[in-house]
Amino acid sequence: MNTQVQTASIARLSVSQRLIAGVLALLIGFVLVGGVGFASDMAIHNGAHDTRHALGFPCH
């Protein structure tokens, strides 16, 4: 049986493309963590708060 696996290679991306992807990923992460952390609904805020503590992420 011959099985071929096709994968996308990060080596095909230029340095500027990798930098843009990294910056966008960071921005999305900060928006998600910050937006949920400062949400007015206490259930969402408390869930994010407990998750950050469980992951060792300082939040206060």
N, C-alpha and C positions, 0 to 999 in steps of 0.2 A: 504494500500500500504506500503510495507516494502522496504526502501531504505537504502543501506549500502554505506558508504563513506570510501574509503581506503586512508589513509594518511601515509606518511613516517614520522616516529618519529625521531627527532633529538636526543632523549635520547638513541637511539640505537647506536649512534656513540661514539667512545671512545674520551677521551680528546685530544689525539694526532691527531686523524682524524679531529676533529673540529678545532684544531689549524692550521693544514695544509690547510684546506678549507678556513679559515679566511685569512691566509697569502697569499694564491693564489688569493683570491678575491681582496685583497688590491693591490697586484702587478699588476693584470689586470687593476684595476681602475687607478693606477698611470700611467701605460703605455698609457691607453686611454686618460686621461686628459693631460698628458705631451706631448704625441705624437701629438694630435690634437692642443694643445696650441702652439707648436713650429713648426707647419706645415708651409711650405713656401707659400702655396696657401692662399691668404688673405681671400677668402670667407670662407674657413674652419676655419681659425684662428679667424676671426671676429664672426662667429657663436658660436664657443666654448667660446670666450671671453664674449659675451653677455649672454650666458647661465650661465656661472660661476657667473657673476654679479647678474643675476636674482635669483640664488640659494643662494646668500650671500657668495660665495666662493671667498676669496681674491686672486687675480691673479697678482697684482702689488703693 
